[in-house]
């Protein structure tokens, strides 16, 4: 794995929350990808038809699975509802950690 996954993971989590309206835990749980040169690393679990479609478009893919997924970035998210002030948190499933707010 290259050294640039952390910012790629953070961007993917934020896009999941803002573009796809996911709550923090779902955004962190979602499958990730990493671009290294001309190769895209994908996490296990992506639908076979999506993998086939990407390969059909000429993408070079490599699958990462199991414990190796720890290299796919990490984060903890606390989201505050601006109307109610309620905090909603999510914790990275690929690594140790927790989200704490008060």
C-alpha positions as CSV (number, residue, x, y, z in Angstrom):
1,X,0.0,0.0,0.0
2,X,1.1,3.5,-0.7
3,X,1.3,6.3,1.8
4,X,-1.6,8.2,0.5
5,X,-4.6,6.1,1.5
6,X,-5.5,8.1,4.6
7,X,-6.6,11.2,2.7
8,X,-8.3,9.1,0.1
9,X,-10.2,7.3,2.8
10,X,-11.3,10.5,4.5
11,X,-12.5,11.9,1.2
12,X,-14.5,8.7,0.5
13,X,-16.1,8.9,4.0
14,X,-17.0,12.6,3.6
15,X,-18.4,11.9,0.1
16,X,-20.5,9.1,1.5
17,X,-21.9,11.4,4.1
18,X,-22.5,14.5,1.9
19,X,-23.2,13.0,-1.5
20,X,-25.0,9.8,-0.5
21,X,-26.5,11.0,2.8
22,X,-25.0,8.2,4.9
23,X,-24.9,8.3,8.6
24,X,-21.4,8.2,10.1
25,X,-21.2,4.5,10.8
26,X,-22.5,3.5,7.4
27,X,-20.1,5.9,5.7
28,X,-17.1,4.3,7.6
29,X,-18.3,0.8,6.9
30,X,-18.7,1.3,3.1
31,X,-16.2,-0.4,0.8
32,X,-13.2,1.7,-0.2
33,X,-10.8,1.9,-3.1
34,X,-7.3,3.2,-3.4
35,X,-5.6,4.5,-6.5
36,X,-1.9,3.8,-6.9
37,X,-0.5,4.8,-10.2
38,X,-2.5,2.9,-12.9
39,X,-3.9,0.4,-10.4
40,X,-7.0,0.6,-8.3
41,X,-7.0,-1.4,-5.1
42,X,-10.6,-2.5,-4.1
43,X,-11.9,-4.1,-1.0
44,X,-13.4,-7.5,-1.0
45,X,-17.2,-7.4,-1.3
46,X,-17.6,-5.4,-4.4
47,X,-20.2,-7.0,-6.6
48,X,-18.8,-9.2,-9.4
49,X,-20.7,-7.3,-12.1
50,X,-19.2,-4.0,-10.9
51,X,-15.7,-5.6,-11.0
52,X,-16.4,-7.0,-14.5
53,X,-17.7,-3.6,-15.7
54,X,-14.6,-1.8,-14.4
55,X,-12.3,-4.3,-16.0
56,X,-14.3,-4.0,-19.2
57,X,-13.5,-0.3,-19.2
58,X,-9.8,-1.0,-19.0
59,X,-9.2,-0.5,-15.3
60,X,-6.5,-2.5,-13.6
61,X,-7.9,-3.8,-10.3
62,X,-6.3,-5.6,-7.4
63,X,-8.5,-7.0,-4.5
64,X,-7.5,-6.6,-0.9
65,X,-9.2,-8.8,1.7
66,X,-9.2,-9.9,5.3
67,X,-6.9,-8.2,7.8
68,X,-5.0,-6.5,5.0
69,X,-8.0,-4.1,4.8
70,X,-6.4,-2.3,7.8
71,X,-4.4,-0.4,5.2
72,X,-7.5,1.1,3.6
73,X,-7.4,4.1,5.9
74,X,-9.2,4.8,9.1
75,X,-11.2,7.4,10.9
76,X,-13.7,8.3,13.6
77,X,-16.6,10.5,12.9
78,X,-18.8,12.7,15.1
79,X,-21.6,14.5,13.3
80,X,-23.7,17.2,15.1
81,X,-27.3,17.9,14.1
82,X,-27.4,21.7,13.7
83,X,-31.1,21.8,14.7
84,X,-31.1,19.6,17.7
85,X,-27.5,19.5,18.8
86,X,-27.6,15.7,19.0
87,X,-24.2,14.1,18.3
88,X,-24.1,11.0,16.1
89,X,-20.9,9.0,15.9
90,X,-19.2,6.2,14.0
91,X,-16.0,4.2,14.5
92,X,-13.7,2.7,12.0
93,X,-14.4,-1.1,11.6
94,X,-11.0,-1.8,10.1
95,X,-8.9,-0.7,13.1
96,X,-9.0,-0.1,16.8
97,X,-10.5,3.2,18.0
98,X,-13.7,4.9,19.2
99,X,-15.6,8.1,18.6
100,X,-16.3,10.0,21.8
101,X,-18.2,13.3,22.1
102,X,-20.0,15.3,24.8
